[in-house]
Amino acid sequence: MDDTNDAFLDGRVRLKQPASGYRATSDSVLLAAAVPVQKGQSLLDVGCASGIVAACVRARVGDVRLTGVEVQGDLARLARENCPDMEVVCADITQRIPALHGRQFHHVATNPPFYTEPAARRNAQQKTAFHQAVPLKAWLAACLKYVRPRGTLTLVHRMEAVPEIVAVLRPKLGALEVIPIVGKAGKPAERVIVRGVLGSRKPFAIHAPIIVHNADGTPTDAAVALLRAGQGLAAETKNTPRTKACRPDFRK
């Protein structure tokens, strides 16, 4: 399979990707921005594909201990090439993984397969990446067991999955945040970031949406901050990027 070499975060991240297989989108870049990881901490990316989340986190934070799990061998190979210092385990997250047995991480991030309906995709790699082969509940339960006490779980998903996601996570996570993602001002949210802290007693919060494009199609200040400048979403109940230009005004 041919690969391309693509730029993210205004060229701060270069990523080899399949030319005709699964390719990273802004969902993964937003997920990376939402993980509240700090220098010296550990991050497990579940379903890491070619390593986009890890690469963007590394560009933003620097010194992070990175581990990825990816079921597709071709994508796992690319993740190792794109992030040479990341430990990449080729495995099914819902099965016992000897390399991860007994381990827990400061942060777990995941961009699960979204779609329960039959996947009309061009190739098997895309079908595996997009189609929900196991129930979302089982996927999230598998992720939760790798979160250390006071650690975080952060995911991106479709907006309509929020009730199921909250039902699964709320008994385990406190400080649970739902951050809608709106592609264009005036349109409904199609994506959502959900994150929480294991063992926290802080309350549940639904935030104002992050808007990616203004009504005229131009990117919002917050979209530029997150998707180009590589800013992060502030941790715990503050969903605006860490930049003075992006205050609590819906922006991404």
Long-range contacts (C-beta under 8 A, 24 or more apart in sequence): 1-74, 1-125, 3-78, 8-52, 8-55, 8-56, 9-56, 9-59, 9-227, 9-228, 9-229, 9-230, 10-228, 10-229, 10-230, 12-59, 12-230, 13-52, 13-55, 13-56, 13-59, 14-82, 15-50, 15-51, 15-52, 15-55, 15-82, 16-50, 16-78, 16-81, 16-82, 17-50, 17-78, 18-50, 18-74, 18-75, 18-78, 18-125, 20-122, 20-123, 21-74, 21-75, 21-123, 21-125, 21-126, 21-129, 22-49, 22-50, 22-72, 22-75, 22-125, 22-126, 22-128, 22-129, 22-130, 24-49, 24-50, 24-52, 26-212, 26-227, 27-111, 27-156, 27-191, 28-52, 28-53, 28-56, 28-111, 28-156, 29-56, 29-226, 29-227, 30-156, 30-181, 30-191, 30-193, 30-210, 30-226, 30-227, 30-252, 31-109, 31-110, 31-111, 31-154, 31-155, 31-156, 31-193, 32-56, 32-57, 32-60, 32-109, 33-60, 33-226, 33-230, 33-231, 33-232, 33-233, 33-241, 34-109, 34-154, 34-156, 34-179, 34-193, 34-195, 34-232, 34-233, 35-107, 35-109, 35-152, 35-154, 35-195, 35-232, 36-107, 36-152, 36-154, 36-195, 36-232, 36-233, 36-235, 36-236, 37-61, 37-64, 37-106, 37-107, 39-63, 39-64, 40-64, 40-65, 41-65, 41-106, 41-107, 42-66, 42-67, 42-105, 42-106, 42-107, 43-67, 43-105, 43-106, 43-107, 43-108, 43-109, 44-68, 44-69, 44-100, 44-105, 44-107, 44-108, 44-109, 44-146, 45-69, 45-108, 45-109, 45-110, 46-93, 46-108, 46-109, 46-110, 46-112, 46-139, 46-142, 46-143, 46-146, 47-71, 47-93, 47-110, 47-111, 47-112, 47-113, 47-129, 48-75, 48-76, 48-79, 48-86, 48-88, 49-75, 49-78, 49-79, 49-111, 49-129, 50-75, 50-78, 50-79, 50-82, 51-78, 51-79, 51-80, 51-82, 51-83, 51-86, 51-88, 52-82, 53-109, 53-111, 54-79, 54-82, 54-83, 54-86, 55-82, 55-83, 56-230, 58-83, 59-230, 60-230, 60-231, 60-232, 61-232, 67-100, 67-105, 69-93, 69-97, 69-100, 71-128, 72-125, 72-128, 72-129, 74-125, 75-125, 75-129, 93-139, 93-142, 93-143, 94-134, 94-138, 94-139, 94-142, 100-146, 103-146, 104-146, 104-147, 104-148, 104-151, 105-146, 105-147, 105-148, 105-151, 106-148, 106-151, 106-152, 107-147, 107-151, 107-152, 107-153, 107-154, 108-143, 108-144, 108-146, 108-147, 108-151, 108-152, 108-153, 108-154, 109-153, 109-154, 109-155, 110-139, 110-140, 110-143, 110-153, 110-154, 110-155, 111-155, 111-156, 112-136, 112-139, 112-140, 112-155, 112-157, 113-139, 114-157, 114-158, 114-161, 136-161, 136-164, 136-165, 136-168, 137-164, 137-168, 140-165, 140-168, 140-169, 141-168, 144-169, 144-172, 144-198, 147-198, 148-198, 149-198, 149-199, 150-197, 150-198, 150-199, 150-200, 151-197, 151-198, 152-195, 152-196, 152-197, 152-198, 153-195, 153-196, 153-198, 154-193, 154-194, 154-195, 155-193, 155-194, 155-195, 156-181, 156-191, 156-192, 156-193, 156-194, 157-191, 157-192, 157-194, 158-190, 158-191, 158-192, 159-188, 159-189, 159-190, 159-191, 159-192, 161-192, 162-192, 162-194, 165-192, 165-194, 166-194, 166-204, 169-194, 169-196, 170-196, 170-204, 172-196, 172-198, 173-197, 173-198, 173-200, 174-198, 174-199, 174-200, 174-201, 174-202, 174-203, 175-200, 175-202, 175-203, 175-205, 175-236, 175-237, 176-204, 176-205, 177-204, 177-205, 177-206, 177-207, 177-236, 177-237, 177-239, 178-204, 178-205, 178-206, 178-207, 179-207, 179-209, 179-210, 179-233, 179-239, 180-206, 180-207, 180-209, 180-210, 181-209, 181-210, 181-212, 181-252, 182-209, 182-210, 182-211, 182-212, 182-250, 182-252, 183-212, 183-213, 184-211, 184-212, 184-213, 184-214, 184-215, 184-217, 185-211, 185-213, 185-214, 185-215, 185-220, 185-250, 186-215, 193-233, 193-239, 197-236, 202-236, 202-237, 205-237, 207-237, 207-239, 208-239, 208-248, 208-249, 208-250, 209-250, 210-239, 210-250, 210-251, 210-252, 211-250, 211-251, 211-252, 212-252, 220-250, 220-251, 220-252, 221-245, 221-246, 221-251, 222-246, 222-250, 222-251, 222-252, 223-251, 223-252, 225-251, 226-252, 227-252
